[in-house]
């Protein structure tokens, strides 16, 4: 299969074949990352702009390193040090960047739909690096990649996503990737953050507010932090109460299947959604997710640039 899309805006619209192509390509780039010389010339002469209007550490650094590994020129752009602070519109900012021959715009923005808006007029390839509470496509892809690499498959697996589902763009991208690839997804957390309406998204999704039920027979548990910055009011009485009712403590983790994976997109709030002993334990693949994120983002840039998976075998 050949990649045909100009942008990566979400995972909801991607087919199982498109998702699989990205994951398969990422496997090739993970192998590149294990070589002594980790750089390839796939984007030589291209300019990649990290346009982050919202704060980020992991995603921005990962995209920057992915572009550099592909031999691209990289411009890191933050709203605090730009004309956006002076009232310039996002559209004018992007047009000015394109006037400097930017071929890729990687956008993180607090407004849901901002990447879709840019894609309507941008000549550059637009990659959604997280927009409001909508989606975070590359996080969903790297989580799916980590699961598939560790478990050998996604189809038929039982994946529990635990935490703030209502305000989480990571949750939405994970949901769409996982159900499209055949997993069964359980959503769990406080009822104020995990409304039953999520079950209407897909027949493979179920909602429970019972943590013991959510953890029972789970092949994967993906923990999410509380998105305080997006909540208009407190969704539960206190952090202490959340940790006592929904935190993955060592006793709760001990009741998981021995081969179950424990995941977290970061940043981790130790002692809240996950205990330190669990985050650093043998079932945790949290740091592996970070490593896999680099391969996934290289794959996305490569495919959007017209690269083919078959080219990886001949990349010097």
C-alpha positions in Angstrom: 0.0 0.0 0.0 1.2 3.6 -0.8 0.4 6.5 1.5 -2.0 8.9 -0.2 -2.8 11.6 2.4 -1.2 15.0 2.4 -1.6 15.7 6.1 -1.9 13.7 9.4 -4.8 15.4 11.2 -6.4 12.6 13.2 -6.7 8.8 13.5 -10.5 8.6 13.4 -10.4 8.9 9.6 -7.6 6.4 9.0 -8.3 2.9 7.8 -6.8 -0.2 9.4 -4.6 -0.5 6.3 -3.3 3.1 6.7 -2.6 2.6 10.4 -0.8 -0.7 9.7 1.4 1.0 7.0 2.5 3.6 9.5 3.3 0.9 12.2 5.1 -1.3 9.7 7.2 1.7 8.5 7.9 2.7 12.1 9.4 -0.8 12.7 11.9 -0.1 9.9 12.9 3.2 11.5 13.3 1.6 14.9 15.8 -0.6 13.3 17.6 2.5 11.9 17.7 3.8 15.4 19.7 0.8 16.6 22.5 1.3 14.0 25.8 3.1 14.8 24.9 5.8 12.2 21.3 6.7 12.9 20.8 9.4 10.3 19.2 8.9 6.9 18.9 11.3 4.0 15.1 11.0 3.4 14.3 14.6 4.1 17.6 16.2 3.1 16.9 19.8 1.9 13.5 19.9 3.5 12.4 22.3 6.2 10.3 21.2 9.2 8.7 23.7 11.5 7.7 22.7 15.0 4.9 25.2 15.6 4.0 24.8 19.3 1.4 27.2 20.5 0.9 25.1 23.6 3.7 23.9 25.9 5.3 20.5 25.2 8.5 18.7 26.1 8.3 15.1 24.9 6.4 15.6 21.7 8.4 18.7 20.5 11.8 17.1 21.2 10.7 13.8 19.6 9.5 15.5 16.4 12.7 17.6 16.4 14.9 14.6 16.7 12.9 12.6 14.2 13.3 15.4 11.6 17.0 15.7 12.3 17.5 11.9 12.0 15.9 12.3 8.5 18.4 15.0 7.7 15.8 17.8 7.6 16.4 21.4 8.6 14.4 22.2 11.8 12.9 25.4 13.1 11.5 25.4 16.6 8.7 28.0 17.0 7.0 28.8 20.2 4.1 31.2 20.7 5.7 33.0 23.6 8.6 34.2 21.4 6.6 35.0 18.3 4.4 37.6 16.7 1.4 35.5 17.8 1.8 37.4 21.1 1.5 40.7 19.1 -1.9 39.6 17.6 -0.7 38.0 14.4 -3.2 35.3 13.3 -2.2 31.6 13.0 -3.0 31.8 9.3 -0.6 34.7 8.7 2.1 33.0 10.8 1.9 29.8 8.7 1.9 31.8 5.4 5.0 33.6 6.5 6.7 30.3 7.4 5.7 28.9 4.0 7.3 32.0 2.4 10.5 30.7 3.9 10.0 27.4 2.1 8.7 25.3 5.1 7.5 22.0 3.8 6.2 20.5 7.0 4.2 22.3 9.8 3.9 20.3 13.0 1.2 22.1 15.0 0.3 21.8 18.7 -2.6 24.1 19.6 -5.0 24.6 22.4 -8.0 24.9 20.0 -9.6 21.7 18.8 -9.6 21.8 15.0 -6.6 24.1 14.5 -4.7 21.6 12.3 -7.8 21.0 10.2 -8.1 24.7 9.7 -4.5 25.1 8.5 -4.9 22.1 6.1 -7.5 24.1 4.2 -5.0 26.6 2.9 -1.5 25.3 3.8 0.8 24.2 1.0 3.0 22.5 3.6 2.2 19.1 5.1 0.4 19.6 8.3 0.9 17.2 11.2 -1.3 17.4 14.3 0.8 17.3 17.4 -2.2 17.7 19.7 -5.2 20.0 19.3 -7.2 20.9 22.4 -9.1 17.9 23.7 -9.6 16.5 20.1 -6.7 14.2 19.1 -3.0 13.5 19.4 -2.4 11.2 16.5 1.3 10.4 16.9 0.7 9.5 20.5 -2.0 7.1 19.6 0.2 5.6 16.9 3.2 5.1 19.2 1.0 3.5 21.8 -0.5 1.1 19.3 3.1 0.4 18.0 4.3 -0.4 21.5 1.4 -2.7 22.1 1.9 -4.5 18.8 5.6 -4.9 19.2 5.3 -6.3 22.7 2.1 -8.4 22.3 2.6 -9.4 18.7 -0.9 -8.2 17.7 -3.6 -5.7 18.6 -6.7 -7.5 17.3 -8.6 -9.2 20.1 -6.6 -7.6 22.9 -8.4 -6.1 25.9 -7.1 -2.6 26.5 -8.1 -0.5 29.5 -7.7 3.3 29.4 -7.8 4.7 32.9 -8.1 8.3 33.9 -9.4 11.5 32.5 -11.1 10.4 29.3 -13.4 13.4 28.8 -10.6 16.0 28.3 -7.9 13.8 26.9 -6.8 14.0 23.2 -4.6 11.0 23.9 -7.6 8.9 24.9 -9.4 9.7 21.7 -6.5 8.9 19.4 -5.9 5.7 21.3 -9.5 4.7 21.1 -9.7 5.2 17.3 -6.4 3.4 16.6 -7.2 0.5 18.8 -10.8 -0.2 17.8 -9.9 0.2 14.1 -7.2 -2.4 14.5 -9.6 -4.8 16.4 -9.0 -4.3 20.1 -11.7 -4.1 22.7 -11.4 -1.0 24.8 -12.6 -0.4 28.3 -12.7 3.2 29.6 -12.5 3.8 33.4 -12.3 6.7 35.8 -14.6 8.9 37.8 -18.1 9.1 36.3 -17.6 12.9 35.8 -14.6 12.2 33.5 -15.8 9.0 31.8 -19.4 9.5 30.7 -21.4 6.6 29.2 -21.8 8.5 26.0 -18.3 7.2 24.9 -19.9 3.8 24.4 -21.8 5.2 21.4 -18.5 5.8 19.5 -18.0 2.2 18.7 -19.4 -1.3 19.6 -15.9 -2.3 20.9 -15.9 0.3 23.6 -17.4 -0.1 27.1 -17.4 2.2 30.1 -17.1 1.2 33.7 -16.5 3.2 36.9 -15.4 0.1 38.8 -11.6 -0.1 38.7 -11.4 -3.8 39.7 -13.7 -4.6 36.8 -11.6 -2.5 34.4 -8.3 -4.2 35.4 -9.7 -7.7 35.4 -8.3 -9.7 32.4 -6.8 -6.5 30.8 -3.9 -7.2 28.5 -2.9 -3.5 28.5 -3.6 -0.7 31.0 -2.9 2.8 29.7 -3.0 5.4 32.4 -3.8 9.1 31.7 -3.1 12.1 33.9 -5.8 14.5 35.0 -6.1 17.3 32.5 -6.5 20.1 35.0 -5.6 22.8 32.5 -8.7 21.9 30.3 -11.3 21.4 33.1 -13.6 24.3 33.9 -14.4 22.9 37.3 -13.1 20.2 39.6 -14.4 16.8 38.5 -13.7 15.1 41.9 -13.2 16.3 45.5 -9.4 16.0 45.8 -6.3 14.5 44.3 -6.0 12.2 47.3 -9.5 10.8 46.7 -8.7 10.2 43.0 -5.5 8.4 44.0 -7.2 6.2 46.5 -10.1 5.2 44.1 -8.4 5.1 40.7 -4.6 5.2 41.3 -2.7 2.1 40.1 -1.1 1.1 43.4 1.2 -1.9 43.8 -1.6 -4.1 45.3 -3.9 -3.3 42.3 -1.1 -3.9 39.8 -0.3 -7.2 41.5 -3.8 -8.4 40.4 -3.1 -7.8 36.8 -2.2 -10.6 34.4 1.5 -11.3 34.7 2.1 -10.4 31.0 -0.1 -7.3 31.1 1.5 -4.0 29.9 1.4 -0.8 31.9 1.6 2.4 29.8 1.5 6.1 30.3 2.0 8.9 27.8 3.6 11.2 30.3 4.1 13.4 32.1 3.6 11.1 35.1 2.1 12.3 38.3 3.7 9.8 40.6 1.5 8.8 43.5 -1.6 10.1 41.8 -2.5 8.0 38.7 0.4 5.6 39.2 2.7 4.6 42.1 6.4 5.0 41.6 7.0 1.2 42.1 4.5 0.4 39.3 5.8 3.1 36.9 9.3 1.7 37.3 8.3 -2.0 37.5 8.9 -4.8 35.1 5.5 -4.5 33.4 5.9 -0.8 32.6 6.8 0.1 29.0 6.6 3.9 29.6 10.2 4.6 28.5 9.8 2.2 25.6 6.9 4.4 24.5 9.2 7.4 24.3 11.7 5.5 22.2 9.0 4.2 19.9 7.6 7.7 19.5 10.8 8.7 17.7 10.4 5.8 15.2 6.7 6.6 14.7 7.3 10.3 14.0 10.1 9.5 11.6 7.7 7.1 9.8 5.0 9.8 9.6 7.4 12.4 8.2 8.8 9.9 5.7 5.4 8.8 4.4 4.0 12.3 4.1 7.1 13.1 2.0 6.2 10.4 -0.5 8.5 7.7 0.9 7.7 4.1 0.5 8.2 1.3 3.0 10.1 -0.7 0.4 12.7 2.2 0.3 13.8 1.5 3.9 15.8 -1.6 2.9 18.0 0.5 0.6 18.3 3.6 2.9 22.0 4.2 3.6 
